[in-house]
Amino acid sequence: MHCGVREDVIAAIREHKAPAGLSADEAQVWRFADDLLRRHRVSDADFAALQARFGLEGVVDLTAVVGYYAMIALAKLGGTTAPGA
């Protein structure tokens, strides 16, 4: 376990698969985030379903969170070597 995340969850994410045992809401959020990060778009049907469940503000918040964590991940990857090292 790393930082409270089970090994099977880490393995699933590494393989671009949804972790086992997600609730319907979690699976919907997973698909949205996965599509956004991998395809840079979501289908109209998935967007509408997410909006129906969480509201437009919830979809905007989720999009911002996904984007923020993607930015942090890229900054972390880019900052692994100090300049001039």
C-alpha positions in Angstrom: 0.0 0.0 0.0 1.3 3.4 -0.9 -0.1 6.5 0.9 -3.3 4.6 1.7 -3.8 3.3 -1.9 -4.1 -0.4 -2.4 -1.6 -2.2 -4.7 -4.5 -3.5 -6.9 -5.8 0.1 -7.4 -2.3 1.3 -8.3 -1.9 -1.6 -10.8 -5.3 -0.8 -12.4 -4.6 2.8 -12.8 -1.1 2.0 -14.3 -2.9 -0.2 -16.9 -5.5 2.5 -17.6 -8.3 0.4 -16.2 -10.9 1.4 -13.7 -10.2 0.0 -10.3 -12.5 -2.9 -9.2 -15.4 -2.2 -6.9 -16.2 1.4 -7.9 -19.7 2.7 -7.2 -21.8 3.9 -10.1 -20.9 7.5 -9.3 -17.2 6.7 -9.0 -17.2 4.8 -12.3 -18.9 7.7 -14.0 -16.2 10.1 -12.7 -13.5 7.6 -13.6 -14.7 7.5 -17.2 -14.9 11.3 -17.4 -11.4 11.8 -16.1 -9.9 9.0 -18.2 -11.5 10.3 -21.4 -10.5 13.9 -20.6 -6.9 12.9 -19.9 -6.4 10.3 -22.7 -8.7 11.6 -25.4 -8.9 15.3 -24.4 -12.6 15.2 -24.8 -15.7 13.5 -23.5 -18.8 12.4 -25.4 -21.9 14.5 -25.3 -23.8 11.6 -23.7 -21.2 11.2 -20.9 -21.1 14.9 -20.3 -24.9 15.0 -20.1 -25.0 12.1 -17.7 -22.4 13.6 -15.4 -24.2 17.0 -15.5 -27.5 15.3 -14.6 -25.9 13.6 -11.6 -23.6 16.4 -10.3 -24.9 19.6 -12.0 -23.0 21.9 -14.3 -21.0 23.3 -11.4 -20.0 19.8 -10.4 -18.8 19.0 -13.9 -16.8 22.3 -14.0 -15.3 21.6 -10.6 -14.4 18.0 -11.6 -12.8 19.3 -14.9 -10.7 21.8 -12.9 -9.6 19.1 -10.4 -8.6 16.7 -13.2 -6.7 19.5 -15.0 -5.0 20.7 -11.7 -3.7 17.2 -10.9 -2.5 16.7 -14.5 -0.6 19.9 -14.2 1.0 18.9 -10.9 1.9 15.5 -12.3 3.6 17.1 -15.3 5.4 19.7 -13.1 6.6 16.9 -10.9 7.9 14.8 -13.9 9.6 17.9 -15.3 11.2 18.8 -12.1 12.9 15.5 -11.3 16.3 16.8 -12.5 17.7 20.1 -11.1 18.9 22.5 -13.8 22.7 22.2 -14.3 22.9 18.8 -12.6 
